[in-house]
């Protein structure tokens, strides 16, 4: 999950949690949309943290390319 998807999940979760009052039943099951919003916000926050950690780890990797004379050449 990328940063954009995480932010979308957080935004949708916040809308469901704080801005929507829906009372619905799916079949015989009552759906608490506030809890659904909380779960979406938590999943989005976890995905955002994981994406940031992954990006930080990926930025520390370096690649050295050598030409035929074994002199380091920087890639653009």
N, CA, C, O and CB atoms as a CASP TS submission, in Angstrom:
PFRMAT TS
TARGET T0000
AUTHOR 0000-0000-0000
METHOD Language model
MODEL 1
PARENT N/A
ATOM      1  N   UNK     1       0.853  -1.161   0.000  1.00  0.00           N
ATOM      2  CA  UNK     1       0.000   0.000   0.000  1.00  0.00           C
ATOM      3  C   UNK     1       0.899   1.224   0.000  1.00  0.00           C
ATOM      4  O   UNK     1       1.840   1.315   0.789  1.00  0.00           O
ATOM      5  CB  UNK     1      -0.971  -0.002   1.218  1.00  0.00           C
ATOM      6  N   UNK     2       0.610   2.154  -0.878  1.00  0.00           N
ATOM      7  CA  UNK     2       1.419   3.348  -0.972  1.00  0.00           C
ATOM      8  C   UNK     2       0.910   4.464  -0.079  1.00  0.00           C
ATOM      9  O   UNK     2      -0.069   4.317   0.653  1.00  0.00           O
ATOM     10  CB  UNK     2       1.471   3.815  -2.388  1.00  0.00           C
ATOM     11  N   UNK     3       1.613   5.587  -0.166  1.00  0.00           N
ATOM     12  CA  UNK     3       1.255   6.736   0.655  1.00  0.00           C
ATOM     13  C   UNK     3      -0.120   7.264   0.262  1.00  0.00           C
ATOM     14  O   UNK     3      -0.920   7.605   1.133  1.00  0.00           O
ATOM     15  CB  UNK     3       2.311   7.843   0.525  1.00  0.00           C
ATOM     16  N   UNK     4      -0.403   7.335  -1.023  1.00  0.00           N
ATOM     17  CA  UNK     4      -1.687   7.852  -1.479  1.00  0.00           C
ATOM     18  C   UNK     4      -2.856   7.007  -1.011  1.00  0.00           C
ATOM     19  O   UNK     4      -3.868   7.541  -0.557  1.00  0.00           O
ATOM     20  CB  UNK     4      -1.700   7.940  -2.976  1.00  0.00           C
ATOM     21  N   UNK     5      -2.726   5.697  -1.118  1.00  0.00           N
ATOM     22  CA  UNK     5      -3.797   4.805  -0.674  1.00  0.00           C
ATOM     23  C   UNK     5      -3.998   4.903   0.832  1.00  0.00           C
ATOM     24  O   UNK     5      -5.130   4.839   1.312  1.00  0.00           O
ATOM     25  CB  UNK     5      -3.489   3.357  -1.071  1.00  0.00           C
ATOM     26  N   UNK     6      -2.915   5.059   1.578  1.00  0.00           N
ATOM     27  CA  UNK     6      -3.023   5.203   3.026  1.00  0.00           C
ATOM     28  C   UNK     6      -3.760   6.482   3.402  1.00  0.00           C
ATOM     29  O   UNK     6      -4.600   6.479   4.302  1.00  0.00           O
ATOM     30  CB  UNK     6      -1.639   5.191   3.663  1.00  0.00           C
ATOM     31  N   UNK     7      -3.447   7.562   2.717  1.00  0.00           N
ATOM     32  CA  UNK     7      -4.120   8.829   3.003  1.00  0.00           C
ATOM     33  C   UNK     7      -5.602   8.739   2.650  1.00  0.00           C
ATOM     34  O   UNK     7      -6.442   9.285   3.366  1.00  0.00           O
ATOM     35  CB  UNK     7      -3.455   9.982   2.225  1.00  0.00           C
ATOM     36  N   UNK     8      -5.931   8.058   1.558  1.00  0.00           N
ATOM     37  CA  UNK     8      -7.338   7.882   1.188  1.00  0.00           C
ATOM     38  C   UNK     8      -8.071   7.076   2.259  1.00  0.00           C
ATOM     39  O   UNK     8      -9.191   7.425   2.633  1.00  0.00           O
ATOM     40  CB  UNK     8      -7.457   7.182  -0.186  1.00  0.00           C
ATOM     41  N   UNK     9      -7.454   6.001   2.755  1.00  0.00           N
ATOM     42  CA  UNK     9      -8.086   5.207   3.805  1.00  0.00           C
ATOM     43  C   UNK     9      -8.307   6.026   5.074  1.00  0.00           C
ATOM     44  O   UNK     9      -9.357   5.928   5.708  1.00  0.00           O
ATOM     45  CB  UNK     9      -7.238   3.980   4.119  1.00  0.00           C
ATOM     46  N   UNK    10      -7.318   6.830   5.439  1.00  0.00           N
ATOM     47  CA  UNK    10      -7.461   7.677   6.622  1.00  0.00           C
ATOM     48  C   UNK    10      -8.591   8.681   6.420  1.00  0.00           C
ATOM     49  O   UNK    10      -9.390   8.901   7.330  1.00  0.00           O
ATOM     50  CB  UNK    10      -6.140   8.410   6.930  1.00  0.00           C
ATOM     51  N   UNK    11      -8.667   9.291   5.239  1.00  0.00           N
ATOM     52  CA  UNK    11      -9.703  10.287   4.966  1.00  0.00           C
ATOM     53  C   UNK    11     -11.100   9.658   4.970  1.00  0.00           C
ATOM     54  O   UNK    11     -12.026  10.214   5.560  1.00  0.00           O
ATOM     55  CB  UNK    11      -9.438  10.968   3.617  1.00  0.00           C
ATOM     56  N   UNK    12     -11.258   8.510   4.319  1.00  0.00           N
ATOM     57  CA  UNK    12     -12.560   7.846   4.293  1.00  0.00           C
ATOM     58  C   UNK    12     -12.957   7.404   5.701  1.00  0.00           C
ATOM     59  O   UNK    12     -14.119   7.519   6.089  1.00  0.00           O
ATOM     60  CB  UNK    12     -12.533   6.633   3.335  1.00  0.00           C
ATOM     61  N   UNK    13     -11.991   6.903   6.458  1.00  0.00           N
ATOM     62  CA  UNK    13     -12.271   6.508   7.832  1.00  0.00           C
ATOM     63  C   UNK    13     -12.691   7.680   8.696  1.00  0.00           C
ATOM     64  O   UNK    13     -13.604   7.558   9.513  1.00  0.00           O
ATOM     65  CB  UNK    13     -11.066   5.846   8.433  1.00  0.00           C
ATOM     66  N   UNK    14     -12.025   8.826   8.520  1.00  0.00           N
ATOM     67  CA  UNK    14     -12.386  10.011   9.294  1.00  0.00           C
ATOM     68  C   UNK    14     -13.777  10.511   8.922  1.00  0.00           C
ATOM     69  O   UNK    14     -14.534  10.951   9.788  1.00  0.00           O
ATOM     70  CB  UNK    14     -11.356  11.119   9.078  1.00  0.00           C
ATOM     71  N   UNK    15     -14.113  10.443   7.641  1.00  0.00           N
ATOM     72  CA  UNK    15     -15.462  10.850   7.216  1.00  0.00           C
ATOM     73  C   UNK    15     -16.508   9.932   7.839  1.00  0.00           C
ATOM     74  O   UNK    15     -17.521  10.406   8.354  1.00  0.00           O
ATOM     75  CB  UNK    15     -15.584  10.831   5.669  1.00  0.00           C
ATOM     76  N   UNK    16     -16.270   8.628   7.796  1.00  0.00           N
ATOM     77  CA  UNK    16     -17.227   7.702   8.392  1.00  0.00           C
ATOM     78  C   UNK    16     -17.320   7.875   9.904  1.00  0.00           C
ATOM     79  O   UNK    16     -18.398   7.731  10.481  1.00  0.00           O
ATOM     80  CB  UNK    16     -16.844   6.272   8.062  1.00  0.00           C
ATOM     81  N   UNK    17     -16.212   8.180  10.535  1.00  0.00           N
ATOM     82  CA  UNK    17     -16.199   8.293  11.998  1.00  0.00           C
ATOM     83  C   UNK    17     -16.835   9.582  12.486  1.00  0.00           C
ATOM     84  O   UNK    17     -17.634   9.563  13.422  1.00  0.00           O
ATOM     85  CB  UNK    17     -14.781   8.205  12.513  1.00  0.00           C
ATOM     86  N   UNK    18     -16.488  10.704  11.862  1.00  0.00           N
ATOM     87  CA  UNK    18     -16.855  11.995  12.427  1.00  0.00           C
ATOM     88  C   UNK    18     -17.968  12.733  11.688  1.00  0.00           C
ATOM     89  O   UNK    18     -18.613  13.597  12.282  1.00  0.00           O
ATOM     90  CB  UNK    18     -15.662  12.854  12.467  1.00  0.00           C
ATOM     91  N   UNK    19     -18.215  12.427  10.423  1.00  0.00           N
ATOM     92  CA  UNK    19     -19.123  13.261   9.644  1.00  0.00           C
ATOM     93  C   UNK    19     -20.402  12.563   9.202  1.00  0.00           C
ATOM     94  O   UNK    19     -21.302  13.211   8.667  1.00  0.00           O
ATOM     95  CB  UNK    19     -18.415  13.765   8.449  1.00  0.00           C
ATOM     96  N   UNK    20     -20.497  11.277   9.412  1.00  0.00           N
ATOM     97  CA  UNK    20     -21.646  10.546   8.889  1.00  0.00           C
ATOM     98  C   UNK    20     -22.402   9.902  10.044  1.00  0.00           C
ATOM     99  O   UNK    20     -21.807   9.289  10.931  1.00  0.00           O
ATOM    100  CB  UNK    20     -21.200   9.475   7.858  1.00  0.00           C
ATOM    101  N   UNK    21     -23.710  10.049  10.017  1.00  0.00           N
ATOM    102  CA  UNK    21     -24.547   9.313  10.974  1.00  0.00           C
ATOM    103  C   UNK    21     -25.505   8.443  10.165  1.00  0.00           C
ATOM    104  O   UNK    21     -26.525   8.910   9.657  1.00  0.00           O
ATOM    105  CB  UNK    21     -25.337  10.294  11.942  1.00  0.00           C
ATOM    106  N   UNK    22     -25.149   7.182  10.064  1.00  0.00           N
ATOM    107  CA  UNK    22     -25.948   6.213   9.315  1.00  0.00           C
ATOM    108  C   UNK    22     -26.386   5.129  10.287  1.00  0.00           C
ATOM    109  O   UNK    22     -25.573   4.595  11.041  1.00  0.00           O
ATOM    110  CB  UNK    22     -25.143   5.605   8.107  1.00  0.00           C
ATOM    111  N   UNK    23     -27.630   4.819  10.266  1.00  0.00           N
ATOM    112  CA  UNK    23     -28.154   3.697  11.038  1.00  0.00           C
ATOM    113  C   UNK    23     -28.650   2.666  10.037  1.00  0.00           C
ATOM    114  O   UNK    23     -29.686   2.854   9.398  1.00  0.00           O
ATOM    115  CB  UNK    23     -29.301   4.147  12.028  1.00  0.00           C
ATOM    116  N   UNK    24     -27.910   1.582   9.907  1.00  0.00           N
ATOM    117  CA  UNK    24     -28.290   0.600   8.898  1.00  0.00           C
ATOM    118  C   UNK    24     -28.192  -0.808   9.457  1.00  0.00           C
ATOM    119  O   UNK    24     -27.438  -1.089  10.388  1.00  0.00           O
ATOM    120  CB  UNK    24     -27.410   0.737   7.655  1.00  0.00           C
ATOM    121  N   UNK    25     -28.960  -1.651   8.870  1.00  0.00           N
ATOM    122  CA  UNK    25     -28.913  -3.074   9.172  1.00  0.00           C
ATOM    123  C   UNK    25     -28.661  -3.818   7.877  1.00  0.00           C
ATOM    124  O   UNK    25     -29.352  -3.602   6.881  1.00  0.00           O
ATOM    125  CB  UNK    25     -30.226  -3.559   9.856  1.00  0.00           C
ATOM    126  N   UNK    26     -27.689  -4.678   7.894  1.00  0.00           N
ATOM    127  CA  UNK    26     -27.437  -5.551   6.751  1.00  0.00           C
ATOM    128  C   UNK    26     -27.994  -6.923   7.119  1.00  0.00           C
ATOM    129  O   UNK    26     -27.379  -7.680   7.870  1.00  0.00           O
ATOM    130  CB  UNK    26     -25.891  -5.623   6.388  1.00  0.00           C
ATOM    131  N   UNK    27     -29.138  -7.217   6.589  1.00  0.00           N
ATOM    132  CA  UNK    27     -29.817  -8.446   6.986  1.00  0.00           C
ATOM    133  C   UNK    27     -30.303  -8.280   8.413  1.00  0.00           C
ATOM    134  O   UNK    27     -31.099  -7.387   8.708  1.00  0.00           O
ATOM    135  CB  UNK    27     -28.879  -9.685   6.854  1.00  0.00           C
ATOM    136  N   UNK    28     -29.824  -9.141   9.297  1.00  0.00           N
ATOM    137  CA  UNK    28     -30.174  -9.021  10.706  1.00  0.00           C
ATOM    138  C   UNK    28     -29.017  -8.469  11.530  1.00  0.00           C
ATOM    139  O   UNK    28     -29.072  -8.478  12.760  1.00  0.00           O
ATOM    140  CB  UNK    28     -30.602 -10.369  11.255  1.00  0.00           C
ATOM    141  N   UNK    29     -27.964  -7.987  10.859  1.00  0.00           N
ATOM    142  CA  UNK    29     -26.773  -7.493  11.534  1.00  0.00           C
ATOM    143  C   UNK    29     -26.765  -5.972  11.529  1.00  0.00           C
ATOM    144  O   UNK    29     -26.950  -5.344  10.487  1.00  0.00           O
ATOM    145  CB  UNK    29     -25.500  -8.041  10.867  1.00  0.00           C
ATOM    146  N   UNK    30     -26.550  -5.390  12.692  1.00  0.00           N
ATOM    147  CA  UNK    30     -26.432  -3.938  12.795  1.00  0.00           C
ATOM    148  C   UNK    30     -24.983  -3.547  12.506  1.00  0.00           C
ATOM    149  O   UNK    30     -24.059  -4.142  13.060  1.00  0.00           O
ATOM    150  CB  UNK    30     -26.881  -3.431  14.210  1.00  0.00           C
ATOM    151  N   UNK    31     -24.784  -2.561  11.651  1.00  0.00           N
ATOM    152  CA  UNK    31     -23.441  -2.105  11.281  1.00  0.00           C
ATOM    153  C   UNK    31     -23.161  -0.791  11.999  1.00  0.00           C
ATOM    154  O   UNK    31     -23.902   0.180  11.846  1.00  0.00           O
ATOM    155  CB  UNK    31     -23.304  -1.935   9.730  1.00  0.00           C
ATOM    156  N   UNK    32     -22.093  -0.768  12.777  1.00  0.00           N
ATOM    157  CA  UNK    32     -21.677   0.449  13.458  1.00  0.00           C
ATOM    158  C   UNK    32     -20.623   1.133  12.578  1.00  0.00           C
ATOM    159  O   UNK    32     -19.460   0.730  12.571  1.00  0.00           O
ATOM    160  CB  UNK    32     -21.115   0.140  14.902  1.00  0.00           C
ATOM    161  N   UNK    33     -21.032   2.160  11.842  1.00  0.00           N
ATOM    162  CA  UNK    33     -20.148   2.804  10.877  1.00  0.00           C
ATOM    163  C   UNK    33     -19.031   3.592  11.551  1.00  0.00           C
ATOM    164  O   UNK    33     -18.001   3.855  10.931  1.00  0.00           O
ATOM    165  CB  UNK    33     -20.946   3.718   9.978  1.00  0.00           C
ATOM    166  N   UNK    34     -19.222   3.972  12.816  1.00  0.00           N
ATOM    167  CA  UNK    34     -18.137   4.639  13.539  1.00  0.00           C
ATOM    168  C   UNK    34     -16.949   3.696  13.740  1.00  0.00           C
ATOM    169  O   UNK    34     -15.794   4.103  13.615  1.00  0.00           O
ATOM    170  CB  UNK    34     -18.638   5.155  14.899  1.00  0.00           C
ATOM    171  N   UNK    35     -17.245   2.444  14.048  1.00  0.00           N
ATOM    172  CA  UNK    35     -16.182   1.451  14.216  1.00  0.00           C
ATOM    173  C   UNK    35     -15.511   1.151  12.883  1.00  0.00           C
ATOM    174  O   UNK    35     -14.295   0.974  12.824  1.00  0.00           O
ATOM    175  CB  UNK    35     -16.743   0.157  14.830  1.00  0.00           C
ATOM    176  N   UNK    36     -16.297   1.093  11.816  1.00  0.00           N
ATOM    177  CA  UNK    36     -15.721   0.883  10.475  1.00  0.00           C
ATOM    178  C   UNK    36     -14.760   2.024  10.149  1.00  0.00           C
ATOM    179  O   UNK    36     -13.680   1.783   9.608  1.00  0.00           O
ATOM    180  CB  UNK    36     -16.845   0.788   9.390  1.00  0.00           C
ATOM    181  N   UNK    37     -15.136   3.260  10.469  1.00  0.00           N
ATOM    182  CA  UNK    37     -14.258   4.404  10.248  1.00  0.00           C
ATOM    183  C   UNK    37     -12.987   4.318  11.068  1.00  0.00           C
ATOM    184  O   UNK    37     -11.902   4.631  10.578  1.00  0.00           O
ATOM    185  CB  UNK    37     -14.982   5.685  10.570  1.00  0.00           C
ATOM    186  N   UNK    38     -13.119   3.887  12.334  1.00  0.00           N
ATOM    187  CA  UNK    38     -11.933   3.723  13.185  1.00  0.00           C
ATOM    188  C   UNK    38     -10.970   2.688  12.603  1.00  0.00           C
ATOM    189  O   UNK    38      -9.758   2.902  12.572  1.00  0.00           O
ATOM    190  CB  UNK    38     -12.349   3.310  14.606  1.00  0.00           C
ATOM    191  N   UNK    39     -11.520   1.572  12.145  1.00  0.00           N
ATOM    192  CA  UNK    39     -10.680   0.511  11.568  1.00  0.00           C
ATOM    193  C   UNK    39      -9.972   1.017  10.312  1.00  0.00           C
ATOM    194  O   UNK    39      -8.785   0.752  10.127  1.00  0.00           O
ATOM    195  CB  UNK    39     -11.532  -0.743  11.234  1.00  0.00           C
ATOM    196  N   UNK    40     -10.680   1.735   9.455  1.00  0.00           N
ATOM    197  CA  UNK    40     -10.051   2.263   8.241  1.00  0.00           C
ATOM    198  C   UNK    40      -8.938   3.249   8.571  1.00  0.00           C
ATOM    199  O   UNK    40      -7.896   3.246   7.916  1.00  0.00           O
ATOM    200  CB  UNK    40     -11.095   2.938   7.352  1.00  0.00           C
ATOM    201  N   UNK    41      -9.146   4.091   9.579  1.00  0.00           N
ATOM    202  CA  UNK    41      -8.099   5.040   9.965  1.00  0.00           C
ATOM    203  C   UNK    41      -6.871   4.328  10.520  1.00  0.00           C
ATOM    204  O   UNK    41      -5.743   4.726  10.231  1.00  0.00           O
ATOM    205  CB  UNK    41      -8.636   6.028  10.997  1.00  0.00           C
ATOM    206  N   UNK    42      -7.075   3.287  11.308  1.00  0.00           N
ATOM    207  CA  UNK    42      -5.938   2.534  11.866  1.00  0.00           C
ATOM    208  C   UNK    42      -5.174   1.821  10.757  1.00  0.00           C
ATOM    209  O   UNK    42      -3.944   1.852  10.730  1.00  0.00           O
ATOM    210  CB  UNK    42      -6.423   1.509  12.921  1.00  0.00           C
ATOM    211  N   UNK    43      -5.894   1.180   9.847  1.00  0.00           N
ATOM    212  CA  UNK    43      -5.234   0.481   8.733  1.00  0.00           C
ATOM    213  C   UNK    43      -4.477   1.478   7.854  1.00  0.00           C
ATOM    214  O   UNK    43      -3.364   1.193   7.414  1.00  0.00           O
ATOM    215  CB  UNK    43      -6.273  -0.302   7.884  1.00  0.00           C
ATOM    216  N   UNK    44      -5.069   2.637   7.598  1.00  0.00           N
ATOM    217  CA  UNK    44      -4.389   3.666   6.814  1.00  0.00           C
ATOM    218  C   UNK    44      -3.146   4.182   7.503  1.00  0.00           C
ATOM    219  O   UNK    44      -2.128   4.410   6.850  1.00  0.00           O
ATOM    220  CB  UNK    44      -5.324   4.813   6.536  1.00  0.00           C
ATOM    221  N   UNK    45      -3.209   4.373   8.821  1.00  0.00           N
ATOM    222  CA  UNK    45      -2.037   4.852   9.566  1.00  0.00           C
ATOM    223  C   UNK    45      -0.918   3.814   9.554  1.00  0.00           C
ATOM    224  O   UNK    45       0.251   4.162   9.388  1.00  0.00           O
ATOM    225  CB  UNK    45      -2.423   5.191  11.016  1.00  0.00           C
ATOM    226  N   UNK    46      -1.268   2.551   9.730  1.00  0.00           N
ATOM    227  CA  UNK    46      -0.253   1.489   9.679  1.00  0.00           C
ATOM    228  C   UNK    46       0.373   1.424   8.295  1.00  0.00           C
ATOM    229  O   UNK    46       1.591   1.295   8.172  1.00  0.00           O
ATOM    230  CB  UNK    46      -0.867   0.122  10.050  1.00  0.00           C
ATOM    231  N   UNK    47      -0.452   1.511   7.247  1.00  0.00           N
ATOM    232  CA  UNK    47       0.078   1.503   5.881  1.00  0.00           C
ATOM    233  C   UNK    47       0.970   2.695   5.602  1.00  0.00           C
ATOM    234  O   UNK    47       1.977   2.564   4.906  1.00  0.00           O
ATOM    235  CB  UNK    47      -1.053   1.479   4.885  1.00  0.00           C
ATOM    236  N   UNK    48       0.615   3.865   6.138  1.00  0.00           N
ATOM    237  CA  UNK    48       1.434   5.056   5.941  1.00  0.00           C
ATOM    238  C   UNK    48       2.788   4.910   6.619  1.00  0.00           C
ATOM    239  O   UNK    48       3.815   5.255   6.034  1.00  0.00           O
ATOM    240  CB  UNK    48       0.713   6.290   6.471  1.00  0.00           C
ATOM    241  N   UNK    49       2.801   4.406   7.839  1.00  0.00           N
ATOM    242  CA  UNK    49       4.066   4.201   8.552  1.00  0.00           C
ATOM    243  C   UNK    49       4.933   3.186   7.820  1.00  0.00           C
ATOM    244  O   UNK    49       6.139   3.385   7.676  1.00  0.00           O
ATOM    245  CB  UNK    49       3.806   3.732   9.997  1.00  0.00           C
ATOM    246  N   UNK    50       4.321   2.095   7.356  1.00  0.00           N
ATOM    247  CA  UNK    50       5.094   1.081   6.633  1.00  0.00           C
ATOM    248  C   UNK    50       5.652   1.639   5.326  1.00  0.00           C
ATOM    249  O   UNK    50       6.789   1.335   4.965  1.00  0.00           O
ATOM    250  CB  UNK    50       4.224  -0.151   6.348  1.00  0.00           C
ATOM    251  N   UNK    51       4.877   2.445   4.617  1.00  0.00           N
ATOM    252  CA  UNK    51       5.351   3.032   3.358  1.00  0.00           C
ATOM    253  C   UNK    51       6.506   3.992   3.605  1.00  0.00           C
ATOM    254  O   UNK    51       7.466   4.016   2.834  1.00  0.00           O
ATOM    255  CB  UNK    51       4.208   3.763   2.639  1.00  0.00           C
ATOM    256  N   UNK    52       6.425   4.779   4.666  1.00  0.00           N
ATOM    257  CA  UNK    52       7.513   5.711   4.981  1.00  0.00           C
ATOM    258  C   UNK    52       8.778   4.976   5.398  1.00  0.00           C
ATOM    259  O   UNK    52       9.881   5.374   5.023  1.00  0.00           O
ATOM    260  CB  UNK    52       7.086   6.670   6.089  1.00  0.00           C
ATOM    261  N   UNK    53       8.625   3.907   6.170  1.00  0.00           N
ATOM    262  CA  UNK    53       9.802   3.108   6.551  1.00  0.00           C
ATOM    263  C   UNK    53      10.421   2.467   5.324  1.00  0.00           C
ATOM    264  O   UNK    53      11.644   2.443   5.188  1.00  0.00           O
ATOM    265  CB  UNK    53       9.422   2.022   7.582  1.00  0.00           C
ATOM    266  N   UNK    54       9.585   1.943   4.421  1.00  0.00           N
ATOM    267  CA  UNK    54      10.101   1.311   3.210  1.00  0.00           C
ATOM    268  C   UNK    54      10.845   2.326   2.346  1.00  0.00           C
ATOM    269  O   UNK    54      11.906   2.023   1.801  1.00  0.00           O
ATOM    270  CB  UNK    54       8.958   0.669   2.409  1.00  0.00           C
ATOM    271  N   UNK    55      10.285   3.534   2.223  1.00  0.00           N
ATOM    272  CA  UNK    55      10.944   4.563   1.418  1.00  0.00           C
ATOM    273  C   UNK    55      12.264   4.996   2.044  1.00  0.00           C
ATOM    274  O   UNK    55      13.232   5.242   1.324  1.00  0.00           O
ATOM    275  CB  UNK    55      10.026   5.772   1.249  1.00  0.00           C
ATOM    276  N   UNK    56      12.323   5.093   3.365  1.00  0.00           N
ATOM    277  CA  UNK    56      13.562   5.475   4.041  1.00  0.00           C
ATOM    278  C   UNK    56      14.628   4.403   3.859  1.00  0.00           C
ATOM    279  O   UNK    56      15.800   4.722   3.658  1.00  0.00           O
ATOM    280  CB  UNK    56      13.308   5.722   5.535  1.00  0.00           C
ATOM    281  N   UNK    57      14.236   3.145   3.928  1.00  0.00           N
ATOM    282  CA  UNK    57      15.193   2.048   3.741  1.00  0.00           C
ATOM    283  C   UNK    57      15.675   1.987   2.293  1.00  0.00           C
ATOM    284  O   UNK    57      16.846   1.701   2.041  1.00  0.00           O
ATOM    285  CB  UNK    57      14.557   0.704   4.144  1.00  0.00           C
ATOM    286  N   UNK    58      14.783   2.254   1.348  1.00  0.00           N
ATOM    287  CA  UNK    58      15.158   2.186  -0.063  1.00  0.00           C
ATOM    288  C   UNK    58      16.076   3.335  -0.450  1.00  0.00           C
ATOM    289  O   UNK    58      16.894   3.185  -1.358  1.00  0.00           O
ATOM    290  CB  UNK    58      13.915   2.198  -0.943  1.00  0.00           C
ATOM    291  N   UNK    59      15.961   4.476   0.217  1.00  0.00           N
ATOM    292  CA  UNK    59      16.803   5.620  -0.150  1.00  0.00           C
ATOM    293  C   UNK    59      18.239   5.445   0.316  1.00  0.00           C
ATOM    294  O   UNK    59      19.133   6.133  -0.177  1.00  0.00           O
ATOM    295  CB  UNK    59      16.231   6.900   0.432  1.00  0.00           C
ATOM    296  N   UNK    60      18.478   4.535   1.260  1.00  0.00           N
ATOM    297  CA  UNK    60      19.836   4.322   1.750  1.00  0.00           C
ATOM    298  C   UNK    60      20.643   3.355   0.883  1.00  0.00           C
ATOM    299  O   UNK    60      21.854   3.222   1.059  1.00  0.00           O
ATOM    300  CB  UNK    60      19.787   3.808   3.161  1.00  0.00           C
ATOM    301  N   UNK    61      19.983   2.693  -0.033  1.00  0.00           N
ATOM    302  CA  UNK    61      20.696   1.762  -0.900  1.00  0.00           C
ATOM    303  C   UNK    61      21.425   2.538  -1.988  1.00  0.00           C
ATOM    304  O   UNK    61      20.862   3.452  -2.589  1.00  0.00           O
ATOM    305  CB  UNK    61      19.724   0.730  -1.523  1.00  0.00           C
ATOM    306  N   UNK    62      22.673   2.174  -2.238  1.00  0.00           N
ATOM    307  CA  UNK    62      23.448   2.820  -3.297  1.00  0.00           C
ATOM    308  C   UNK    62      23.974   1.750  -4.249  1.00  0.00           C
ATOM    309  O   UNK    62      24.207   0.607  -3.858  1.00  0.00           O
ATOM    310  CB  UNK    62      24.622   3.659  -2.702  1.00  0.00           C
ATOM    311  N   UNK    63      24.151   2.139  -5.476  1.00  0.00           N
ATOM    312  CA  UNK    63      24.663   1.237  -6.492  1.00  0.00           C
ATOM    313  C   UNK    63      25.901   1.866  -7.110  1.00  0.00           C
ATOM    314  O   UNK    63      25.879   3.026  -7.521  1.00  0.00           O
ATOM    315  CB  UNK    63      23.588   0.933  -7.573  1.00  0.00           C
ATOM    316  N   UNK    64      26.968   1.102  -7.173  1.00  0.00           N
ATOM    317  CA  UNK    64      28.188   1.571  -7.812  1.00  0.00           C
ATOM    318  C   UNK    64      28.357   0.820  -9.120  1.00  0.00           C
ATOM    319  O   UNK    64      28.363  -0.411  -9.146  1.00  0.00           O
ATOM    320  CB  UNK    64      29.427   1.375  -6.888  1.00  0.00           C
ATOM    321  N   UNK    65      28.494   1.571 -10.208  1.00  0.00           N
ATOM    322  CA  UNK    65      28.667   0.996 -11.528  1.00  0.00           C
ATOM    323  C   UNK    65      30.089   1.308 -11.970  1.00  0.00           C
ATOM    324  O   UNK    65      30.562   2.436 -11.830  1.00  0.00           O
ATOM    325  CB  UNK    65      27.609   1.549 -12.548  1.00  0.00           C
ATOM    326  N   UNK    66      30.759   0.304 -12.500  1.00  0.00           N
ATOM    327  CA  UNK    66      32.118   0.528 -12.977  1.00  0.00           C
ATOM    328  C   UNK    66      32.160   0.344 -14.482  1.00  0.00           C
ATOM    329  O   UNK    66      31.407  -0.443 -15.055  1.00  0.00           O
ATOM    330  CB  UNK    66      33.115  -0.427 -12.283  1.00  0.00           C
ATOM    331  N   UNK    67      33.063   1.095 -15.111  1.00  0.00           N
ATOM    332  CA  UNK    67      33.254   0.897 -16.542  1.00  0.00           C
ATOM    333  C   UNK    67      34.352  -0.145 -16.745  1.00  0.00           C
ATOM    334  O   UNK    67      34.762  -0.785 -15.777  1.00  0.00           O
ATOM    335  CB  UNK    67      33.615   2.239 -17.257  1.00  0.00           C
ATOM    336  N   UNK    68      34.826  -0.330 -17.936  1.00  0.00           N
ATOM    337  CA  UNK    68      35.831  -1.352 -18.220  1.00  0.00           C
ATOM    338  C   UNK    68      37.133  -1.147 -17.477  1.00  0.00           C
ATOM    339  O   UNK    68      37.859  -2.120 -17.271  1.00  0.00           O
ATOM    340  CB  UNK    68      36.107  -1.392 -19.679  1.00  0.00           C
ATOM    341  N   UNK    69      37.472   0.068 -17.061  1.00  0.00           N
ATOM    342  CA  UNK    69      38.710   0.341 -16.350  1.00  0.00           C
ATOM    343  C   UNK    69      38.532   0.254 -14.836  1.00  0.00           C
ATOM    344  O   UNK    69      39.434   0.615 -14.080  1.00  0.00           O
ATOM    345  CB  UNK    69      39.233   1.709 -16.730  1.00  0.00           C
ATOM    346  N   UNK    70      37.404  -0.210 -14.407  1.00  0.00           N
ATOM    347  CA  UNK    70      37.098  -0.345 -13.000  1.00  0.00           C
ATOM    348  C   UNK    70      37.174   0.975 -12.239  1.00  0.00           C
ATOM    349  O   UNK    70      37.601   1.021 -11.085  1.00  0.00           O
ATOM    350  CB  UNK    70      38.026  -1.334 -12.384  1.00  0.00           C
ATOM    351  N   UNK    71      36.754   2.039 -12.904  1.00  0.00           N
ATOM    352  CA  UNK    71      36.642   3.327 -12.251  1.00  0.00           C
ATOM    353  C   UNK    71      35.161   3.539 -11.938  1.00  0.00           C
ATOM    354  O   UNK    71      34.305   3.276 -12.783  1.00  0.00           O
ATOM    355  CB  UNK    71      37.225   4.487 -13.147  1.00  0.00           C
ATOM    356  N   UNK    72      34.858   4.010 -10.734  1.00  0.00           N
ATOM    357  CA  UNK    72      33.443   4.235 -10.386  1.00  0.00           C
ATOM    358  C   UNK    72      32.801   5.266 -11.310  1.00  0.00           C
ATOM    359  O   UNK    72      33.383   6.309 -11.608  1.00  0.00           O
ATOM    360  CB  UNK    72      33.316   4.697  -8.923  1.00  0.00           C
ATOM    361  N   UNK    73      31.608   4.951 -11.746  1.00  0.00           N
ATOM    362  CA  UNK    73      30.850   5.846 -12.611  1.00  0.00           C
ATOM    363  C   UNK    73      29.515   6.100 -11.920  1.00  0.00           C
ATOM    364  O   UNK    73      28.831   5.156 -11.523  1.00  0.00           O
ATOM    365  CB  UNK    73      30.653   5.239 -14.061  1.00  0.00           C
ATOM    366  N   UNK    74      29.142   7.365 -11.775  1.00  0.00           N
ATOM    367  CA  UNK    74      27.871   7.694 -11.157  1.00  0.00           C
ATOM    368  C   UNK    74      26.749   7.628 -12.189  1.00  0.00           C
ATOM    369  O   UNK    74      26.878   8.116 -13.311  1.00  0.00           O
ATOM    370  CB  UNK    74      27.929   9.085 -10.513  1.00  0.00           C
ATOM    371  N   UNK    75      25.651   7.014 -11.777  1.00  0.00           N
ATOM    372  CA  UNK    75      24.477   6.980 -12.635  1.00  0.00           C
ATOM    373  C   UNK    75      23.634   8.211 -12.353  1.00  0.00           C
ATOM    374  O   UNK    75      23.537   8.652 -11.208  1.00  0.00           O
ATOM    375  CB  UNK    75      23.655   5.681 -12.416  1.00  0.00           C
ATOM    376  N   UNK    76      23.029   8.764 -13.387  1.00  0.00           N
ATOM    377  CA  UNK    76      22.168   9.940 -13.140  1.00  0.00           C
ATOM    378  C   UNK    76      20.886   9.555 -12.466  1.00  0.00           C
ATOM    379  O   UNK    76      20.052  10.417 -12.188  1.00  0.00           O
ATOM    380  CB  UNK    76      21.855  10.662 -14.436  1.00  0.00           C
TER
END
